[in-house]
Amino acid sequence: MTTLAILLAALAPAAPAQVAVKDNAFRPRTVAVRAGQSVTWRWTGRNRHDVWFEDGPRRCPRKRTGKCTRRFRERGAFEYFCTLHGSMTGLVRVRR
């Protein structure tokens, strides 16, 4: 790879992180993104699930299909869970 190609790759926006909402787990359970990037949860199972965050009002409603996206603007660790299934937990790590 040339130096220019490496520089362009570093400057290109990263693809949004994806989390599968399965029966009954988030896969992957932990994702890492940079501040300003988004995470998309995609429902792939047959059961109803939701995605709730401890840090504020942005929540993904209960559903069986579809997707939900949240942009993370600040650094930190953001825990989330499904209110219907206590063992379904996850973490978004946001770095600079």
Secondary structure, DSSP 8 states (H G I E B T S, - for coil): --HHHHHHHHHS----EEEEEETTEEESSEEEEETTEEEEEEE-SSS-EEEEETTSS--EEEESSEEEEEEE-S-EEEEEE-SS-TT-EEEEEEE-
